[in-house]
Amino acid sequence: MNIHHLELFYYVARHGGITEAVRNIPYGIQQPAVSGQVAQLEEFLGVTLFQRRPFNLTPAGEKLYTFIQPFFSNLDVVAGELQGGRPHQIRVGASTIVLRDHLPEFFGNLRKKHPQLKIALREGYQAELESQLQKEELDLAVTLIEKKSAPGIRSVPLIELPLALLVQKASDLTSAETLWRRDKIQEPLICLPEAETMCKHFQQGLRRLGVDWFTGIEVSSIDLIETYVANGFGIGLSVLVPKSELRPNIRAIPLSKTEFAPVVMGALWRGKSSALLQGFVEELRLRAKRLA
C-alpha cells in the first residue's frame, strides 16, 4: 500500500473533501494529483472510501481513517520533540490589509529570533478564520472579534477601530448625516457578509436612526471594498485602521461612535498557547498599543 496515498486520503478525510485538503496539505500539490492518487488507493483496496458530492466517508473510509489518523495527526508532535521543542512553524490568518500593512515588519523581527521558523499566511475574514481555527488549520488569527468567541477559541482584544464610509474623492458627499436625511439612499452599499461584526454594528446603528440601507454588493475582504468603491460601484463600509493608507482616489467619512459602535480587532487562538504563540500575541499587543 502506497503510504503517500494514505497521507493524501488522511487530509481529504480530515478536511472534508479534496478542495479543502489541497488548501491544507503542507506542501504544494494540485487538486487533480490528489484526486488521481486517492483514486489509485481506492482501486488498490477495491473499495470506495468516500462519496464526492456531498462529501461523506463510506464505512470502509471511516475504518481506514480511524486506523491512520493517530499516526498522521501526531507527526508534528513527534517532529517537535525530535527538534528539542524548538518552534518550527506558525500559521497565521488575517485580513489582506493586516497582512499587507502591519505584519511584514513584525515577521521580520520574528525571523531574527527564530531563523528556521516557517511562516504560513492565509487571508480571510472573521467567520472563515474562526472556522479554520476550529479545524486546527491555523495557529492564530488576527481579525475582528465578538464579545464572545466560539467554544474552544480564546481571544485578546488589541485595538478599537471606528467605522467609516468610503467614497470616491470626486463624490459630493461630505457627511453621513446627508445620507440619513434622504428619503432613500440610491447608492449601493458595498460591504462584507452581513454576519460579520462590522456589518452587524452598522445595521444596528442604522436601525437606531430609522434608516434602511442594505448591502448591494457583498465582498470577501476590506481590500475588495476599496477596489469596488474606487471603480465607482457604490459606497463602502470599512474601518479606520491607524497608519493604513486608502487608495489615491478614495476618502473616508468617519461615522459617529455614539450611533455606530466601533469594532475590536483582536488575536484569536485555540486551546493552550505555546511559548512562541504567547510571545507572538504579546508583540501584537505592544504594536497595537503604539498604533492606538
Contacts in CASP RR format, 6 or more apart in sequence:
PFRMAT RR
TARGET T0000
AUTHOR 0000-0000-0000
METHOD contacts of the structure
MODEL  1
MNIHHLELFYYVARHGGITEAVRNIPYGIQQPAVSGQVAQLEEFLGVTLF
QRRPFNLTPAGEKLYTFIQPFFSNLDVVAGELQGGRPHQIRVGASTIVLR
DHLPEFFGNLRKKHPQLKIALREGYQAELESQLQKEELDLAVTLIEKKSA
PGIRSVPLIELPLALLVQKASDLTSAETLWRRDKIQEPLICLPEAETMCK
HFQQGLRRLGVDWFTGIEVSSIDLIETYVANGFGIGLSVLVPKSELRPNI
RAIPLSKTEFAPVVMGALWRGKSSALLQGFVEELRLRAKRLA
1 41 0 8 1.000
1 44 0 8 1.000
1 45 0 8 1.000
2 37 0 8 1.000
2 40 0 8 1.000
2 41 0 8 1.000
2 44 0 8 1.000
4 37 0 8 1.000
5 37 0 8 1.000
5 38 0 8 1.000
5 40 0 8 1.000
5 41 0 8 1.000
5 44 0 8 1.000
6 41 0 8 1.000
6 64 0 8 1.000
6 68 0 8 1.000
6 72 0 8 1.000
7 72 0 8 1.000
8 21 0 8 1.000
8 25 0 8 1.000
8 29 0 8 1.000
8 34 0 8 1.000
8 37 0 8 1.000
8 38 0 8 1.000
8 41 0 8 1.000
9 38 0 8 1.000
9 41 0 8 1.000
9 49 0 8 1.000
9 64 0 8 1.000
9 65 0 8 1.000
9 68 0 8 1.000
10 65 0 8 1.000
10 68 0 8 1.000
10 69 0 8 1.000
10 72 0 8 1.000
11 21 0 8 1.000
11 24 0 8 1.000
11 25 0 8 1.000
11 34 0 8 1.000
12 18 0 8 1.000
12 21 0 8 1.000
12 34 0 8 1.000
12 38 0 8 1.000
12 50 0 8 1.000
13 49 0 8 1.000
13 50 0 8 1.000
13 57 0 8 1.000
13 61 0 8 1.000
13 65 0 8 1.000
13 69 0 8 1.000
14 21 0 8 1.000
14 24 0 8 1.000
14 65 0 8 1.000
14 69 0 8 1.000
14 73 0 8 1.000
15 21 0 8 1.000
15 23 0 8 1.000
15 24 0 8 1.000
15 135 0 8 1.000
15 137 0 8 1.000
16 55 0 8 1.000
17 50 0 8 1.000
17 55 0 8 1.000
18 31 0 8 1.000
18 34 0 8 1.000
18 35 0 8 1.000
18 38 0 8 1.000
18 52 0 8 1.000
19 31 0 8 1.000
21 34 0 8 1.000
22 29 0 8 1.000
22 30 0 8 1.000
22 31 0 8 1.000
22 34 0 8 1.000
23 137 0 8 1.000
24 137 0 8 1.000
25 34 0 8 1.000
26 120 0 8 1.000
38 49 0 8 1.000
41 49 0 8 1.000
42 48 0 8 1.000
42 49 0 8 1.000
45 60 0 8 1.000
45 64 0 8 1.000
47 58 0 8 1.000
47 60 0 8 1.000
47 61 0 8 1.000
48 58 0 8 1.000
48 60 0 8 1.000
49 57 0 8 1.000
49 58 0 8 1.000
49 60 0 8 1.000
49 61 0 8 1.000
49 64 0 8 1.000
50 56 0 8 1.000
50 57 0 8 1.000
50 58 0 8 1.000
50 61 0 8 1.000
51 57 0 8 1.000
51 58 0 8 1.000
57 65 0 8 1.000
79 88 0 8 1.000
80 86 0 8 1.000
80 88 0 8 1.000
86 114 0 8 1.000
86 116 0 8 1.000
87 114 0 8 1.000
87 117 0 8 1.000
87 274 0 8 1.000
87 275 0 8 1.000
87 276 0 8 1.000
88 116 0 8 1.000
88 117 0 8 1.000
88 118 0 8 1.000
89 117 0 8 1.000
89 118 0 8 1.000
89 119 0 8 1.000
89 120 0 8 1.000
90 117 0 8 1.000
90 118 0 8 1.000
90 119 0 8 1.000
90 120 0 8 1.000
90 139 0 8 1.000
90 140 0 8 1.000
90 276 0 8 1.000
90 277 0 8 1.000
90 280 0 8 1.000
91 120 0 8 1.000
91 121 0 8 1.000
91 122 0 8 1.000
91 137 0 8 1.000
91 138 0 8 1.000
91 139 0 8 1.000
91 140 0 8 1.000
92 103 0 8 1.000
92 119 0 8 1.000
92 120 0 8 1.000
92 121 0 8 1.000
92 122 0 8 1.000
92 138 0 8 1.000
92 139 0 8 1.000
92 140 0 8 1.000
92 141 0 8 1.000
92 142 0 8 1.000
93 99 0 8 1.000
93 121 0 8 1.000
93 122 0 8 1.000
93 123 0 8 1.000
93 124 0 8 1.000
93 129 0 8 1.000
93 132 0 8 1.000
93 138 0 8 1.000
93 140 0 8 1.000
93 141 0 8 1.000
93 142 0 8 1.000
93 143 0 8 1.000
94 103 0 8 1.000
94 121 0 8 1.000
94 123 0 8 1.000
94 124 0 8 1.000
94 129 0 8 1.000
94 141 0 8 1.000
94 142 0 8 1.000
94 143 0 8 1.000
95 123 0 8 1.000
95 124 0 8 1.000
95 125 0 8 1.000
95 142 0 8 1.000
95 143 0 8 1.000
95 221 0 8 1.000
95 222 0 8 1.000
95 223 0 8 1.000
96 123 0 8 1.000
96 124 0 8 1.000
96 221 0 8 1.000
96 222 0 8 1.000
96 223 0 8 1.000
97 222 0 8 1.000
97 223 0 8 1.000
97 241 0 8 1.000
97 244 0 8 1.000
98 142 0 8 1.000
98 143 0 8 1.000
98 265 0 8 1.000
99 121 0 8 1.000
99 123 0 8 1.000
100 223 0 8 1.000
101 241 0 8 1.000
101 243 0 8 1.000
101 244 0 8 1.000
102 241 0 8 1.000
102 243 0 8 1.000
102 244 0 8 1.000
102 287 0 8 1.000
102 291 0 8 1.000
103 121 0 8 1.000
103 142 0 8 1.000
106 283 0 8 1.000
106 284 0 8 1.000
106 287 0 8 1.000
107 119 0 8 1.000
109 283 0 8 1.000
110 117 0 8 1.000
110 119 0 8 1.000
110 280 0 8 1.000
110 283 0 8 1.000
111 117 0 8 1.000
111 119 0 8 1.000
114 276 0 8 1.000
117 276 0 8 1.000
122 129 0 8 1.000
122 132 0 8 1.000
122 138 0 8 1.000
123 221 0 8 1.000
124 143 0 8 1.000
124 220 0 8 1.000
124 221 0 8 1.000
125 143 0 8 1.000
125 144 0 8 1.000
125 192 0 8 1.000
125 193 0 8 1.000
125 196 0 8 1.000
125 220 0 8 1.000
125 221 0 8 1.000
126 143 0 8 1.000
126 144 0 8 1.000
126 145 0 8 1.000
126 196 0 8 1.000
126 197 0 8 1.000
127 193 0 8 1.000
127 195 0 8 1.000
127 196 0 8 1.000
129 138 0 8 1.000
129 141 0 8 1.000
129 143 0 8 1.000
129 268 0 8 1.000
130 141 0 8 1.000
130 143 0 8 1.000
130 149 0 8 1.000
130 150 0 8 1.000
130 153 0 8 1.000
130 268 0 8 1.000
132 138 0 8 1.000
132 141 0 8 1.000
133 141 0 8 1.000
133 153 0 8 1.000
133 268 0 8 1.000
133 269 0 8 1.000
133 270 0 8 1.000
134 150 0 8 1.000
134 152 0 8 1.000
134 153 0 8 1.000
134 270 0 8 1.000
136 270 0 8 1.000
139 269 0 8 1.000
139 277 0 8 1.000
140 267 0 8 1.000
140 268 0 8 1.000
140 269 0 8 1.000
140 277 0 8 1.000
140 280 0 8 1.000
140 281 0 8 1.000
141 267 0 8 1.000
141 268 0 8 1.000
141 269 0 8 1.000
142 158 0 8 1.000
142 265 0 8 1.000
142 266 0 8 1.000
142 267 0 8 1.000
142 268 0 8 1.000
142 284 0 8 1.000
143 265 0 8 1.000
143 266 0 8 1.000
143 268 0 8 1.000
144 161 0 8 1.000
144 196 0 8 1.000
144 197 0 8 1.000
144 198 0 8 1.000
144 263 0 8 1.000
144 264 0 8 1.000
144 265 0 8 1.000
144 266 0 8 1.000
145 155 0 8 1.000
145 157 0 8 1.000
145 197 0 8 1.000
145 264 0 8 1.000
145 265 0 8 1.000
145 266 0 8 1.000
145 268 0 8 1.000
146 197 0 8 1.000
149 155 0 8 1.000
149 268 0 8 1.000
152 270 0 8 1.000
152 271 0 8 1.000
153 268 0 8 1.000
153 269 0 8 1.000
153 270 0 8 1.000
154 268 0 8 1.000
154 269 0 8 1.000
154 270 0 8 1.000
154 271 0 8 1.000
154 273 0 8 1.000
155 266 0 8 1.000
155 267 0 8 1.000
155 268 0 8 1.000
155 269 0 8 1.000
156 266 0 8 1.000
156 267 0 8 1.000
156 281 0 8 1.000
156 285 0 8 1.000
157 264 0 8 1.000
157 265 0 8 1.000
157 266 0 8 1.000
158 264 0 8 1.000
158 265 0 8 1.000
158 266 0 8 1.000
158 267 0 8 1.000
158 284 0 8 1.000
158 285 0 8 1.000
158 288 0 8 1.000
159 242 0 8 1.000
159 264 0 8 1.000
159 265 0 8 1.000
159 266 0 8 1.000
159 288 0 8 1.000
159 291 0 8 1.000
159 292 0 8 1.000
160 262 0 8 1.000
160 263 0 8 1.000
160 264 0 8 1.000
160 265 0 8 1.000
160 292 0 8 1.000
161 239 0 8 1.000
161 240 0 8 1.000
161 241 0 8 1.000
161 262 0 8 1.000
161 263 0 8 1.000
161 264 0 8 1.000
161 265 0 8 1.000
162 239 0 8 1.000
162 240 0 8 1.000
162 254 0 8 1.000
162 255 0 8 1.000
162 257 0 8 1.000
162 260 0 8 1.000
162 262 0 8 1.000
163 198 0 8 1.000
163 201 0 8 1.000
163 202 0 8 1.000
163 237 0 8 1.000
163 238 0 8 1.000
163 239 0 8 1.000
163 240 0 8 1.000
163 254 0 8 1.000
163 255 0 8 1.000
163 260 0 8 1.000
163 262 0 8 1.000
163 263 0 8 1.000
164 237 0 8 1.000
164 238 0 8 1.000
164 239 0 8 1.000
164 240 0 8 1.000
164 252 0 8 1.000
164 253 0 8 1.000
164 254 0 8 1.000
164 255 0 8 1.000
165 173 0 8 1.000
165 176 0 8 1.000
165 179 0 8 1.000
165 235 0 8 1.000
165 236 0 8 1.000
165 237 0 8 1.000
165 238 0 8 1.000
165 252 0 8 1.000
165 253 0 8 1.000
165 255 0 8 1.000
166 190 0 8 1.000
166 225 0 8 1.000
166 226 0 8 1.000
166 229 0 8 1.000
166 235 0 8 1.000
166 236 0 8 1.000
166 237 0 8 1.000
166 238 0 8 1.000
166 246 0 8 1.000
166 250 0 8 1.000
166 251 0 8 1.000
166 252 0 8 1.000
166 253 0 8 1.000
167 173 0 8 1.000
167 229 0 8 1.000
167 234 0 8 1.000
167 235 0 8 1.000
167 236 0 8 1.000
167 250 0 8 1.000
167 251 0 8 1.000
167 253 0 8 1.000
168 229 0 8 1.000
168 230 0 8 1.000
168 232 0 8 1.000
168 249 0 8 1.000
168 250 0 8 1.000
168 251 0 8 1.000
169 248 0 8 1.000
169 249 0 8 1.000
169 250 0 8 1.000
169 251 0 8 1.000
170 249 0 8 1.000
171 251 0 8 1.000
173 179 0 8 1.000
173 235 0 8 1.000
173 253 0 8 1.000
174 253 0 8 1.000
175 253 0 8 1.000
176 253 0 8 1.000
176 255 0 8 1.000
176 256 0 8 1.000
179 185 0 8 1.000
179 211 0 8 1.000
179 213 0 8 1.000
179 235 0 8 1.000
180 209 0 8 1.000
180 211 0 8 1.000
185 211 0 8 1.000
185 213 0 8 1.000
187 234 0 8 1.000
187 235 0 8 1.000
188 216 0 8 1.000
188 217 0 8 1.000
188 233 0 8 1.000
188 234 0 8 1.000
188 235 0 8 1.000
189 213 0 8 1.000
189 214 0 8 1.000
189 215 0 8 1.000
189 216 0 8 1.000
189 217 0 8 1.000
189 234 0 8 1.000
189 235 0 8 1.000
189 236 0 8 1.000
189 237 0 8 1.000
190 215 0 8 1.000
190 216 0 8 1.000
190 217 0 8 1.000
190 219 0 8 1.000
190 225 0 8 1.000
190 228 0 8 1.000
190 229 0 8 1.000
190 233 0 8 1.000
190 234 0 8 1.000
190 235 0 8 1.000
190 236 0 8 1.000
190 237 0 8 1.000
191 198 0 8 1.000
191 199 0 8 1.000
191 202 0 8 1.000
191 215 0 8 1.000
191 216 0 8 1.000
191 217 0 8 1.000
191 218 0 8 1.000
191 219 0 8 1.000
191 225 0 8 1.000
191 236 0 8 1.000
191 237 0 8 1.000
192 198 0 8 1.000
192 199 0 8 1.000
192 218 0 8 1.000
192 219 0 8 1.000
192 220 0 8 1.000
192 221 0 8 1.000
192 222 0 8 1.000
192 225 0 8 1.000
192 237 0 8 1.000
193 199 0 8 1.000
193 218 0 8 1.000
193 220 0 8 1.000
194 200 0 8 1.000
194 203 0 8 1.000
194 215 0 8 1.000
194 218 0 8 1.000
197 263 0 8 1.000
198 237 0 8 1.000
198 238 0 8 1.000
198 239 0 8 1.000
198 263 0 8 1.000
199 215 0 8 1.000
199 237 0 8 1.000
201 260 0 8 1.000
201 261 0 8 1.000
201 262 0 8 1.000
201 263 0 8 1.000
202 237 0 8 1.000
202 255 0 8 1.000
202 260 0 8 1.000
203 214 0 8 1.000
204 260 0 8 1.000
204 261 0 8 1.000
205 259 0 8 1.000
205 260 0 8 1.000
205 261 0 8 1.000
206 212 0 8 1.000
206 213 0 8 1.000
208 259 0 8 1.000
209 259 0 8 1.000
217 228 0 8 1.000
217 233 0 8 1.000
217 234 0 8 1.000
219 225 0 8 1.000
219 228 0 8 1.000
222 238 0 8 1.000
222 239 0 8 1.000
225 236 0 8 1.000
225 237 0 8 1.000
225 238 0 8 1.000
226 238 0 8 1.000
226 246 0 8 1.000
226 247 0 8 1.000
226 250 0 8 1.000
228 234 0 8 1.000
228 236 0 8 1.000
229 235 0 8 1.000
229 236 0 8 1.000
229 250 0 8 1.000
230 247 0 8 1.000
230 249 0 8 1.000
230 250 0 8 1.000
238 252 0 8 1.000
239 262 0 8 1.000
239 263 0 8 1.000
240 252 0 8 1.000
240 254 0 8 1.000
242 291 0 8 1.000
242 292 0 8 1.000
243 291 0 8 1.000
246 252 0 8 1.000
265 288 0 8 1.000
267 281 0 8 1.000
267 284 0 8 1.000
267 285 0 8 1.000
269 277 0 8 1.000
269 281 0 8 1.000
273 281 0 8 1.000
END
